[in-house]
């Protein structure tokens, strides 16, 4: 999965929400496909120079809102909330 977005550390929008919104947008627009594996928490933390707990918080929110599912790896859910309506 290619992460083509920027995280703005000086933005008033919290970093975990920027990450959540960016990945959610990739899912909703079809840039990220069902069952595609997301990068590891460590990979994202290193790429954006952010704390691993921040990434975990964004990933947890994606899973809570049914955009992803967790098996051995975190993957894009087969049906997003928009597909279910």
C-alpha positions in Angstrom: 0.0 0.0 0.0 1.5 3.3 -1.1 0.8 6.2 1.4 0.5 9.3 -0.8 -0.4 11.9 1.9 1.3 14.2 4.3 0.9 14.5 8.0 1.2 18.1 9.3 2.5 18.1 12.8 1.8 21.8 13.3 -1.9 21.5 12.3 -4.6 22.0 14.9 -6.1 18.7 13.5 -4.7 15.9 15.7 -2.1 13.7 14.1 -4.0 10.4 14.6 -7.1 11.9 13.0 -5.1 13.1 10.0 -3.8 9.6 9.6 -7.3 8.1 10.1 -8.9 10.5 7.6 -6.1 10.0 5.0 -6.4 6.2 5.1 -10.2 6.3 5.3 -10.2 8.5 2.2 -7.9 6.0 0.4 -10.4 3.2 1.2 -13.4 5.2 0.2 -11.9 6.3 -3.2 -10.6 2.8 -4.0 -6.9 3.6 -3.7 -6.7 0.9 -1.0 -8.5 -2.3 -2.0 -10.4 -4.8 0.1 -8.1 -7.3 1.9 -5.0 -5.2 1.1 -2.6 -5.2 4.0 -1.8 -1.9 5.7 1.8 -1.0 6.6 2.9 -2.0 10.1 2.5 0.5 12.9 6.3 0.8 13.0 6.6 1.5 9.3 4.1 4.3 9.5 5.7 5.7 12.6 9.1 5.8 10.9 7.8 7.2 7.6 6.0 10.1 9.3 8.3 10.4 12.3 5.4 10.0 14.7 4.8 7.9 17.9 3.7 4.3 17.4 0.9 4.9 19.9 -0.4 7.6 17.6 -0.5 5.2 14.7 -2.2 2.6 16.9 -4.9 5.1 17.8 -5.6 5.8 14.2 -5.6 2.0 13.3 -7.9 1.3 16.2 -10.4 4.0 15.0 -10.3 2.5 11.5 -11.1 -0.9 12.9 -13.8 0.4 15.2 -15.5 2.1 12.2 -15.3 -1.1 10.1 -12.8 0.2 7.6 -10.3 -2.5 8.5 -10.2 -5.9 10.2 -7.4 -7.4 12.3 -6.2 -10.9 11.7 -2.4 -11.5 11.8 -2.1 -8.2 10.0 -4.4 -5.2 9.7 -6.2 -5.3 6.3 -8.8 -3.2 4.5 -12.3 -4.6 5.3 -14.1 -6.4 2.4 -17.0 -4.0 2.7 -16.7 -0.4 4.0 -19.4 1.3 5.9 -20.4 3.1 2.7 -20.9 -0.2 0.9 -23.2 -1.5 3.6 -25.8 1.3 3.2 
